[in-house]
Every structure is written in structure tokens, then in C-alpha cells.
Amino acid sequence: MPSTTTIDIHVEDRRILDERLDAAVKDLQEAAMLTGTHGIIVTRNKPGSYTATLSEQVPFGMTREIIL
């Protein structure tokens, strides 16, 4: 498993949120390429608080979103 598997994102500005989410997904995509077995889940925990993580439950090459 790659060393970068979870990235927490906390922001107050929508523009910055989009930039940080894009960067997190890109970093996780690069990590997923090492194994070719994990997809990405982006979870909105609350407004301005997100977690992006590699997941065996998501097919490789896919990104899913969850809103809690």
C-alpha cells in the first residue's frame, strides 16, 4: 500500500477548496498507480472539512463522493 492513503482538507473559501480537492485527488491517483488496485473516496464530513482516501471498495481508476 502506498504511504499516502488519506488526505484531510479543511478550508473556508470555495476556490481554495476546489484547488485542494483537485490536488488531493491528483496525489492519490499517483499513489494508486503504484498498486493499480484502489480507487478514491472523497468524503464531505461537514462544510469546509473533507477527507480524500484510497479505498479497496472503489474500483481502480474511479473516484466516488460521500456527503455525511
N, C-alpha and C positions, 0 to 999 in steps of 0.2 A: 504494500500500500504506500502511495506517495506520502511525503511528510506533510504537505499542505492539504488537509482534508476538510477543514472548516474555517470560514472567514466570517467574523462578526462585523456588521456595519451599523454605525449609529450616526445619524445626521439630522439636521433641522431644515436644510434647504433642498428643494426638489431637484434642482440642477446638479447639485453635488451628489445627491442620492443616485441619480442616473449614471453619473460618471463612476461612482464607487461600485455600483452593482455590475456595470459593464466590466470594470477592471477585475472584480472578484470572479465573475464567470470566466473571463479570459484566463486568469491564473489557474482556476480549477480545471478548465479544459486542457491546459498544458499538462497539469498533473495527471489527468485521466488518460491522456495519450500514452503514459508510461505503462499502464496495465491494459487498457482497452476493455475494461470490464465495468466501469462505473459511469453513471450519469450524474446530473447535478440537480439538487433540490434547493430552491430559494424560498425561504420562509419569512413571511412578514409577521414578526412577533407582536408588534404594536407600531403605531405611527412613528416613523423615523428609526425603527430598530428591525434589522433583517439579519438572517443567517444564511449563508450560502455554504453548501456542503456536498462532498462526493457521496453517492449512495449506490449500493448494490441493487436497491429496489427500483432504480431508474435505469433503463437501457442505455448503454454506451452511446454517446452522441446526442442524447436528449437532455433537455432542461425542463423541469417542472416547477410550478409555483404553488405555494401553500399560503393561505392567509389564516392566521389564528385569531 
